[in-house]
Amino acid sequence: MRVRQNLFGLVALICIAVSPCSVAPVWSQQSVIVDGTSKGRVFEGIGALSAGASSRLLVDYPEPQRSQILDYLFKLGYGASLQHLKVEVGGDVNSTDGSEPSHMRSRTDRDYTRGYEWWLMLEARKRNPKIILDTLPWGAPGWIGNGKLYSPDMAQYMADFIAGAKTKYGLDIAYTGSWNERKYDAAYVKELRRALDAAHLETKIVCCDQDETKDGEQWEVAKAMQSDPELREAVAAIGSHYPQDNGKLNTTEAARNSGKPLWSSEDQPNPGSGPILQRTWNPGGRILATVYNRNYLEGALTKTEIWSPITSYYDILAAPNSGLMYANTPWSGHYDVQSTIWVTAHTTQFAQPGWQYLDTGSGTLSGKGSFVTLRSTDGKNWSTVLETIAATKPQQVRFELKNGLSTGVVHIWQTNRSKSFEHVADVPVTNGVYEYKFDPDSLYSLTTTTGQHKGTAQPPAPAAFPMPYGDDFEGTPLARAPKYLSDQDGAFEVHPCTGRAGKCLEQVITEKPIPWSPLPDPFTLAGDVVWRDYTVSVDARFVDDGPITLMGRVDSADVFQDGKALWPSGYILSLFENGRWQLNSSIYKKPTHALAAGKIGFPSKQWQHLELHFSGKTVSATVNGKQLFSADDEDHTRGMFAIGTGWTRAEFDNLKVTPN
């Protein structure tokens, strides 16, 4: 670990073993001074970022499981006790694992009930009245700036979202940003500040949520502020995504000397190994245990936000298992309280925003590991968060408390492979000194505070996606999305049917949005990736010119695998208003395999019935009962189902999946 001496102050790391230091002791021993008057930056909390449709399936969870999940995330003294929540300002465009709805689909349209981020902010606020709220866009509707996101239109769009949160829900948004992981535009940052001021909003600007691989580019706004007073005035904090890229923190000198708080405004514990490993102590929790400490010790970063609070999206989508928790089977009610929840609790339940880091009392351990100490606003209570993840043997540490810090009993909590957020000891302080032996590969909190608790709610057993499945959309409220369907671009909402009674599902976005990630055509998916032999069917009606698609055996829907793909990896039946049809096999990073194509006659403005059948190697397709194709193909052997359109309106009804 790279050490920055100017940050660590007077930390003493001294060998005090009885035998000579050249002889390895049974455990290493060292002494640390914790000075209550030492300098240090102000701690601004730990939070999470609900974006990229990462929370999509959470809203579909039944009670009481949904409330239990929210408690583990936000309830004070229960679980992660998150201190910040950042949410995406949706733009009806894919932003990683789906599209989140826009509150303004035109200059005159305003609907502050679309989507789930308003709901999530309210639920978080119920559980932590002091939670700090933040917003950031990934994309935007196409009308913004004639297709240019950095524009006065976008500044007004953001101000409108923040004002809507206040007027409709009583939510004060403390911070907002410019554009996720895109090179910043100084003129736009100033324009955003003017728009917020004109709307009488006190929301501060975080700049600029960049994620560049070249050292220092994430912090380039700090250098620009040196010669641009208006920009400096507009920016309240500098935020960088994944600042520990390539194994090191790349905070620049200009950023450290800017006078602005420095944040890791998006981070993640997932090493890329998927959902199974992170459920254990190794590696997800172990990674995050070092990230929280290193972000301050090496980067002078005072806030860390994790993408995402919860993995509530299907595993076949991009970046599986990004969350602190895992809950993407709402039909079962099952969820997984991962070790990352308790790793986060080791900081959030022991220190609050506004506390001060003590640089003399923070540093590295001689036997590998790190520690940070934070002092409460009253100057007396304190907490130390200490990790020994890379250590291979126990370490005895002597702590000497100085200059006004409380010398009451030190309460010690521990998490490792065998313990999960357990209160393991109460250690007395004698003449300002206490000692403790720390196990390797562990995380500890040492504190004079009380009130910490570990939540006890338990989920039901997991269960597979229901088969047979069917939805006629009659039970879904108007202008809302049905359960379990996850929009990957555009917006699929329930509206009154045209040409038949009742409710139908309609794709309503006809102008391509301003994208952030690759831009597939609109589709919405659900189901189980293990499904093999089944029939998926739907009634569909053209509203505009453009294709209607029915998909099956969808085995991957990661938009980053092939940015040019219009559809996910699976079998795609497309029907056009002129009667033309085609059946394709879409495979990421390979040319689309055309299985068959042709033309049939039908009344174009009437309802059509589409079916895809899978039985072993045999794939077949029908429209209105007429078989179009049947042959063997082995490109896709299992997967989920989906329906889609072009950037055109179309209606769907009676969506069904039955086993073959």
Summary of the structure (lengths in Angstrom):
residues: 660
radius of gyration: 27.0
end to end distance: 57.0
largest distance: 92.3
contacts: 2417
relative contact order: 0.13
helix: 18%
strand: 33%
